[in-house]
Amino acid sequence: MLAGTSYPAPPMQSPGAVNVISPHFCVGYPVDLTVVRKVMTLSEGSFGIADVNGNIIFSVKGKLLSLHDRRVLVDAGGNPIVTFQQKFLSAHRRWQVFRGESTSANDLLFSVKKSSVFQFKTNLEVFLAYNTKEELCDFRIEGSWMERSCVIYAGNSNSIIGQMHKKHTAQSILLGKETFGVTVYPNVDYAFVVALVVILHEINEDRSGED
């Protein structure tokens, strides 16, 4: 998309489709992405997300020690897609995700939190903005950032919408980078899955100081 382009709001979800951020990011075939994380950096752009051709399609901006632990996911043209912000005083390490660069409650898309305060592996629950009672999660993440492996499910079902897996190379290690793959299933919003992977990393970074 061209600079300055705004992404359309998602329509109501239909069976078999997952539109959370925008239908622009939903396609009828599996999407394989490569995520590269720069190791030991305090600068912006610590994450880069590339397509199968090696083209960077997303990056994450935000300083490691920024106020509110705020991050912004931008597209290749630098257009903000969503803003991540950790909620203060949250025992479950809740992160909230807003449309564009907003942090207004009116622009809240979804939130992510640990399913329990104490965990040996990171299990996260995802609640869409309209699910205010949070009696049942809309999506869940099971796995471990430390093992570079996780599976994202729809609700409490066994229906998988995306997976993260190891993709280490000698070259990436020498360059001070971590590389891993993400597979997004057909008709699933791949920007949404990328956002979940970034939050998984942030919550794991919190855990590293606890365990």
PyMOL commands that set and color helices and strands:
alter all, ss='L'
color gray80, all
select helices_A, chain A and resi 23-25+67-69+105-107+170-174+190-208
alter helices_A, ss='H'
color red, helices_A
select strands_A, chain A and resi 31-38+47-50+56-61+71-75+80-86+95-99+108-114+122-128+139-144+149-154+160-166+177-184
alter strands_A, ss='S'
color yellow, strands_A
deselect
rebuild
show_as cartoon
